[in-house]
Amino acid sequence: MTLDRAPLRVAAAQAHALPGDVAENVATAAQLVRFAAAEGADVVVLPELFLSGYDLDVLRRDPSRCEIVPADPRLDDLLAACYSTRTVAVVGACVRRTSASRTSSVLVAGIDGEAHVAYDAEHLPPDARDVFTPGDHGCSVEVHGWRLGLGTRHDIGFPEHVRAATLDGCDVYLCSGMFTRGDEEHRRNLFLATRALENTCYTVLANHVGDTGDGPGCGRSAVFGPDGRPVAEAAADRVDVAVATLQDFEVDAARESLTMLSELPCAESRRERIKLD
């Protein structure tokens, strides 16, 4: 299929989020949006639980410090930044659902100056399952004719999650992530490239830098192309923004040569077993 949309500029932004300081993290997010917009970004992606700060112990001890609610006035600076720059922001936050229920969510701040709780993480790491209630459905958002799938660090570890977004018409998968140095950094390298290649879509990661409750964030927020190659990458250890232009011809070219989507396996395909002992 040949697509025909204007290019989309996407920024993957990273900074240090302060645990439990929603107001300060919102101010940082607004600064990143304004900076990315000056670089021509249409969409700015920020890390997982960025507005809350990624520290599960703080969330357990004092959830009211970390959570936001719909129409939370502390979001005003971020919403104003999106409205004034005509930019969409995608950012992770702890969202209060009931007095005893919270979700690890992805907020979308639109160019209309409104905040939408767009997606609740469906896949939660084991140490977060006593803190959050998992979501029960995926979410795609549309910006300038581009459909974008939403996910988090643990979501992108499941091939089915990104594939479901692609089958819903998404050519871009946005991951608000939380990858630390060491083994997590290794998985970051694999997941972003592999999910892009096997779905011939763009993948975008916004990651933490600095200390978090899980350890030091490894940064390296990035955009990968539909052939699995990195297009743009931020630094490993400082505030930074990686900006890339997404274009139809790159999606078309990848899907012409890489036919994984058009050759989906039959769910009940025959399989033979051979016993050798």
N, C-alpha and C positions, 0 to 999 in steps of 0.2 A: 504494500500500500504506500503510495506517495503522499506525504503530508505537505501542508502548505500553510505554515504559521510564521509569524514574525519571530525572530530569535528571542529567547528569554534569558535575561541575566540573573544568575543565582549566586548568592554569597553564602559561604559557610563561615560563621563567625565564632570566635572563641575568646573567653576571658575567665578570670577567677571569680566564682560565685561565692558569696559569703553565707554560711549556714544560718538559716532563720532570719535573714535580713532582706525581706521582700522588697522594701522600698529602695534600698541601695542596689539590689540586683536589677530592679526595673530601670533605675537610672542608668546602669551600665548597659543594659539591653538597648535603651533608647539611643545612647551614644553610638553603639555599634550599628544600629539601623541607619543613623544619620551619616556615619562614615561610609557604610556600604552603598547607600543611596548616592553619595557623591561620586562613587565609582561606577554608577550606572545600574546598580542592582534593582531588579523588579521584586525579588523575593530574598529575604534574609532568614537563614536558619540558625537557631541557637541551640545550645546543648540540652540534654535531658535534665529535668528538675532544676533548670537554671534559675528560675525566679525564686525557688525555695532554697537553693543551695543543696548540693548532693551530700547529705549526711543523715543516714537513716537513724543513728542514735539520737540526734537532735529532734528528728521527726517523731521518734517514739516518746521522748521526754516531754516535748513541748510542741505538739502539732499545731496549736493555734498560732504560733510564731511563723510557721512555715507555709501554711495553707492559704489559698485564695478562694474567693467565692465569686460567682457570676456578678458582673457589674462592680467588681472591687475597685474603689476609687484610687487605690495605689497603682493601678495600671495606667492611669491617665497620661503620664509622661510618655510611656511607650506608644499608646494610642495616638497621642498628638504627633509623635515622630513619624508614625506610619501615615497619618493623614496629611501632614505637611509635605512629605517627600513622595507621596503616592506609591508607597512601598508596602508589601505584605511581609509580616514577620511571623515566623513559626518557632515557638519556644516551649520548652518543657516546664511544668509546674505541678505542685501538689494541689489538688482541688478537693475541697470539702463537698461531699455529696449529702451526708446526713451527719448527725452528731457523732456517729460511731463509724462512719465510712468515708474513706478518701481514695482517690485515684491518682496514679502517676499519669498525667495527661499532657497532651500537646495542644497548646492554644494557638489560634490563628488570629492575628490582629490585622484587619483588613484596611484597605485604602479608604474605607468609609469611616474609619475611626472607631469601629466596634470590635470587641473581643469575642471570639467564639471558642468554646471548649469543644474542639473538633474531634479529638481522639483520646480514648483511654487505653493505655498499654494493655494488650491482650496477654502478652507473655511477660511474666515477672521473674527476676532472678530469685533463687531460693531465699536469700536473706531479706527480701522485700515483701514476702508473701504475708507476713504478719502485720505489715504496715498499710498495704494498699489492697483494694478490691480490684481484680482484673476486669478489663473491658470485655464486651461480648461481641464486638463487630469492628471491622476495619473502616477506614475513611479515606476518601479521595477528595481533593479540593481542586478547583479549576482557576487558573490565572492566565489571562490573555490567550485563551484557547489551549493551554497546556494543562493536562490533568496530572496531578501530583499525588502520589501515595504517601501516607504518613506512617512513621514507625519510630521505635526506640531501640536502644542497644540490644536488648534481649530479643526483640522481634526480628531483627535482621539476621539473627542466628538461625532462623527457621526459613528454609527456601520457600516453603508454601506461602509465607506471609508476603514476600515480595512478588511471587508469582501471581497471587490473588490480585494484587494491585495492578500488575501488568495486564492481566486478563480483564480488568475493569477499565482498560484503556489508558492506564498511566504509562507515560514514557519517562517519568522521573520518580524516584523514590527518595524521600527526605527522611533522614534518620537523625533525630535529636538524641545524641549518644552520650555515653559515659564509659570511656575506655581508659584504663590506667596503664602505667608502664609495666613491662614484663609480658606475661602470657596474654593479657588483654590486648596489648599493642599488637602482638602477633595475630590475634584473631581479627583485630581491626583491619589489618592489611589484607587478610584473606576474604573477609566478608564483603567489603566494599567492592573489590575487584570481581569476585565470583558472582555476586548477585547481579552486578551490571552485565557481565558477560552472558550468564545463562538466561537472562531475560532481555538482552539487547536493549537495555534502558540505561539512563543516567542514574547514578546513585550519588547522594550528597550526604556527608557526615559533618555535623557540628559537634565538637568534642570539648571537654573541659581541659583547662590548664590549672596548675597550682594544686594545693592540697585539697583533698576531698575526704569524705568519710570512708571511701574505699581505697584511699592512697592517692599519690600524685597523678593527675590527669596527664595523658601523653600527648595532648594537643593534636597537631597534624590533621586538623579539619580539612576536608578535601571534597573534590568533585571527580568522579570517575565517569568516563565515556561509555557508550553502549558497546564498545569492543573490549571493555574491562581495563583500559589503560587510564592512568591518572591524567586529568586535565589541569587541575590546579590544586595546590596543597599549601596549607599554612605552616607556620613554624611549630616546633615541638614544645616550646617552653615559655611562650609569651603571648600577650594579647595580639591577635592577628585576624585577618579576614582573607579568605581565599575566594576569588570571584572568577566565574567562568560564564561563557556565552553558550547556551544550549541551542542547537540548530537541527531543523528537520532533516537536512541532508545527511547528517551523521547517523541519525536513527535509521533512515532509509538504507544507507550503505551497509550498516551492520546487519540489518535484517535480510538484506539481499544475499549476503555471504554466509551468515550464521542463521540457520533455519530452525533453531530449537523451538520457537513459538509456533511455527507452522507444522511441526512434526511432533505434536504432543503425544506421548505414549498412551495407548489404550489402557484404561484402568483395570481391565480384566484380561490383559495379554497373557498368552500361554507361556508357561515357564517350565523348563525341564530340569530335573535333578539327577545327577549322576553320582552314585556312591562308589568310592574307590577303595574302601577297606572292609 
